[in-house]
Amino acid sequence: MNTDTLLARLGVDLTRFSGSDPVRSPCDGGVLAAIDRAGAADADRAVERAHSAFRQWRTVPAPRRGELVRLLGGELRAAKEDLARLVTLESGKILAEARGEVQEMIDVCDFAVGLSRQLYGLTIASERPRHRMMETWHPLGVVGVVTAFNFPVAVWAWNAALALVCGDAVVWKPSEKTPLSALAVESLLGRAAARFGGIPEGLAAVVAGGRDCALALAENPLVPLLSATGSTAMGKALAPRVAARLGRSLLELGGNNAAIVAPSADLDLAVRAIVFAAVGTAGQRCTSLRRLIVQRRIKAQVLDRLRAAYASLRVGDPLEPATLVGPLVDEAAARRMADALARAEAEGAIRFGGERIAVGNWADAIYVRPALVDMPGQTAIVGEETFAPILYVLAYDDIDEAIALNNGVPQGLASSIFTTDLREAELFLAAEGSDCGIANVNIGPSGAEIGGAFGGEKESGGGREAGSDVWKTYMRRVTNTINRGNDLPLAQNIVFIT
Ligand code: UN1
């Protein structure tokens, strides 16, 4: 199926593709379509329209808003295979993972539908006679959503499914590398909206532009919440602009995720988990495993097993069912990977893999063998996130040292420990254990379910998306005090007689 047919099946208006800016597929380096890029003024217009839409949407009862999201989930189920294929073509992730990404959208829609009947507030005991206090949650406004190429659709869904149920409008700036997947999602939402009986115009918009659009969303006072996923550098550029107008940011930034392998670990299980977490999505997840912290006595054994597993990894066309590792997203990613490996070698690394390989006749596509890098310690390069399949392997002697290494980087997204020792596992999860937003036992750091709150600490940005009580970020909390009496008792026993 060619791309035009795929886009047409997804309901994308092909007349939008008469633009001058080519969208390339990392799979073969070919041009998928050429679009016109939106600019800052388009972003501001979309925000204005979204704000008007919000003013209507906030008055629709939440369970009814949930119905829209239920219908969106239905459209996603029906289009799962087509959308996954488009995600693979545009992002380069293997089809199995692209299907997983669409499933993640469906899952969060289901979650949000349930939530639409559970936006609970509290009743609070008042200190004053014949008074009652309560907490009410109201819609917040326009939510700006900035997403990255590696999860071109799921991250929007984590935000939008919740935001729509919470009564908000959404303006989405997708990655410049993956606008087509975003336009396809916009079209599927359009189908859901038609079944719903129509939604306010501009309630969920896509602004397919670049950095200037993201900056416009950050600076626009009609955007009370900016949810941005991407590099730490991007977060550092956007967050001060949102803060300058005292807006709210939800940041999901870089990770430098570690796994500790303790002597008691089930190594068959650990090796499988490590390989998935380190090479899945070609090392281009924010949750990708980048540092392996192995007890010194078993390090040689673990490295041997990993080398064997890495040697048998099939790197190639992500549309082929047998492929486990697809391409890197672009030339710049390949350059950053080569630079990181060169720096690691200068810092004492012994490297296995990491070289570029040819796939098909695709001279403009970038495929690499994942790299396993034996390091003498946690050197400077190990503290950096390189968005590529590089796994640094470090040794530790005792568990406190392992936890200190886990925590000894600027990022704090995801972490894990492989152990069958209960005390060690519990220590890792305790206050003095991992300092990350995600801490796992006997599974890798990536591949989170949507039911939990997703996000990390330190330079990973501090935001939380998806499940648990994250919906509260998308609403404004109002504290109400109601007096049913004829007196006016003041709080804190203040006497003020007029
Ligand atoms: C990301 O890479 O931005 O936990 C998100 C995971 C996925 C989401 C990753 N569910 O790996």
Residues whose N, C-alpha, C, O or C-beta is under 5 A from the ligand:
A	BS01	UN1	F151 Q284 R285 C286 T287 S446 G447 A448
